[in-house]
Amino acid sequence: MTDTEGVKSQDTPFEGGPMDGRVLPVLLGPTGHPPKTYRIPVPDAAGGPPTVLVYRRTPRGHSRRLGLVRGWKYVHDPEGLGDADRLRWPWSKPRPRPRPGAGPASGGTPEGTPHNTPDGKPDDPTG
């Protein structure tokens, strides 16, 4: 851990993705922890919009006796669904996860059900 003029940082390893095996100094927050998600903008060679790599903070290890976190590492999140940008209240519904093979890329609605019809219900309300 380094301290330069009141700003603390910690050397944090990255796993997976293009940053695999690199160790970067990451600024610590007021609680002494690095941010939950770390976003790295990568400029496009053709001059288009930059690609953003998303890494998620995970524990590096735990102590034996109390199970406390010994350090942090960042693991690549290829989907880039960072939850740090939305508030999570106890009454909030979790973000729906896309099912494999579902969606417009698979050619229609999930599992072949018609639109606006609950599963197992007929399309015609009269029977």
C-alpha positions, 0 to 999 in steps of 0.5 A, a space after each residue: 500500500 502506498 501513500 502519496 499526499 493523503 491519497 492511498 492506493 493498493 497494487 491490485 492484480 487483474 485476472 482474465 481478459 486483456 489485463 490478465 496477469 497485470 498488477 496496477 495501483 488502484 485508488 482506495 475509497 474512504 472505507 479503505 477498499 478499492 471500487 467494486 467495479 473497475 472500468 477501463 476504456 480502450 480506444 478504437 483503432 478506427 477512431 470509433 467509440 472506445 470499448 470499455 473493459 469491466 472488471 469486478 472486485 473479488 476477495 483474493 483470500 481469507 484469513 484462517 481463523 476469522 475468515 476476513 478478506 486478506 486482499 482484493 483482485 479484479 476478475 474480468 466481466 465479459 458481459 460488462 453488466 456492472 451493478 455499481 451504477 444502480 442502487 440496490 434497495 431491499 425491495 428492488 427486484 434483481 436484474 434479469 439475467 439473459 438465458 442462453 439461447 433466448 432473445 432476438 438473436 435466437 429467432 423469436 421469443 424465449 422458448 417459442 411462447 407467443 408475445 403477451 401470453 403467460 406460460 401454459 395459457 391459451 392465446 384465445 381467452 374464450 377457450 
